[in-house]
Amino acid sequence: MASLCVGNWWEKIRELAEVLDLVVDHVYRELNALADFMASQGLESSTDLLFLSDFPTRLEGLACLDRIEIPYVRIDQL
């Protein structure tokens, strides 16, 4: 049942994207480290997180790298 709901949701997004002339594309986590970090924070938290100031140090660092266009390289630990 859940996959059917997601399918309907995704189809609606695709219909709207066609009308608005949007392009939806896949981006690897390493190319969107800010979103990956925030998604991880959301998954690890049992409450909603809202940062208006006093951002986590890691988030500030990733934003700085992104702003000056230095790629973030993830190294998996064995």
Phi, psi and omega in degrees: 000319181298320181294328177294318178297317179295320178299317178296318179299314181294320178297319178298318177298317180297320178297315179295322180297323179296317181293322183271001181057047178263155174241126177250127184220158179277140175229130177296151182307320183297334179273351179224057186298328179297311180295322179297316179297314182293323177295319178297319178299318180296321180291327182278345184260147177265000178229168176290142177249133178226118180252109175257336176199178182051055180292151175302143183304317180297321179295318178297318179296316178296322178295321178296314178300318181295317182297322181264012173060039173261123182293146176267128180248121180271130177245113179286134177273139181282000000 
